[in-house]
Amino acid sequence: MHPCLQYTDQDGIYVNPKSFAIATMWCFYSPKYNCWFRTPYENHETWMSISSIIVKSGYYKDRVPALINVEIIEYLRENNPIPPDAIIH
């Protein structure tokens, strides 16, 4: 798993916490689709595939995430790490 991602103990969701000039990003692995999804929204209403870097909707629509979040997205896309069974829902 990418070192910036932390497991949240919430429905298989990982988070890269907010820091100076970097918005929080939540990620989860879908066994149904065998890939990762992400969202910059705390309410988790809009999940986006990691196949695209640009945010698809909401307040951050058409924006590119901070460099560290792009790095995480690319890592998940390239490596597709599968979380432990206890975390997958």
C-alpha positions in Angstrom: 0.0 0.0 0.0 1.2 3.5 -0.7 2.8 5.0 2.5 0.6 8.1 2.5 -2.6 6.1 2.7 -4.1 5.2 6.1 -6.9 2.7 6.7 -9.9 4.5 8.3 -11.6 1.4 9.9 -14.7 2.5 7.8 -16.1 0.3 5.0 -12.7 -0.5 3.5 -11.8 3.2 3.0 -8.3 4.5 3.0 -7.4 8.2 3.4 -4.6 10.5 2.6 -5.2 13.2 5.3 -5.4 16.9 4.5 -2.3 18.9 5.0 -1.2 22.3 4.0 -2.4 23.0 0.5 -3.5 19.4 0.0 -7.1 18.3 0.1 -8.0 15.0 1.7 -8.5 12.1 -0.6 -10.4 8.9 0.2 -9.8 5.7 -1.7 -11.4 2.2 -1.7 -10.8 -1.0 -3.5 -13.8 -2.7 -5.2 -13.5 -6.4 -5.5 -16.4 -6.4 -8.0 -14.5 -4.2 -10.4 -11.0 -5.3 -9.3 -9.8 -1.7 -9.1 -9.6 1.4 -6.9 -11.9 4.4 -6.7 -11.3 7.8 -5.1 -13.1 10.9 -3.9 -12.1 14.3 -2.5 -15.4 14.6 -0.8 -15.8 13.8 2.9 -19.4 12.7 2.4 -18.2 10.0 -0.1 -21.1 10.8 -2.5 -19.0 10.9 -5.7 -16.6 8.1 -6.2 -14.3 8.3 -9.3 -12.3 5.6 -11.0 -8.5 6.0 -10.7 -8.3 5.8 -14.5 -8.7 9.5 -14.6 -6.7 12.2 -12.7 -9.1 15.1 -13.3 -12.0 15.4 -10.8 -15.3 14.6 -12.5 -17.9 16.5 -10.4 -18.7 18.6 -7.4 -16.7 21.5 -6.0 -13.4 20.3 -7.4 -14.8 19.5 -10.8 -12.2 19.7 -13.7 -9.3 20.2 -11.2 -6.2 18.1 -10.9 -5.4 16.9 -7.4 -2.3 18.0 -5.5 0.9 16.3 -6.7 1.0 13.8 -3.8 -2.6 12.7 -4.5 -1.8 12.3 -8.2 1.2 10.1 -7.1 -1.2 8.0 -5.0 -3.7 7.7 -7.9 -0.9 6.6 -10.2 0.4 4.1 -7.7 -3.0 2.5 -7.2 -3.6 2.4 -11.0 -0.3 0.9 -11.8 0.0 -1.6 -8.9 -3.7 -2.3 -8.0 -2.8 -3.5 -4.5 -5.5 -5.7 -3.0 -6.2 -4.9 0.7 -6.3 -7.7 3.3 -9.5 -9.8 3.2 -10.6 -8.3 6.5 -10.8 -4.8 4.9 -12.6 -5.7 1.7 -16.3 -5.3 1.7 
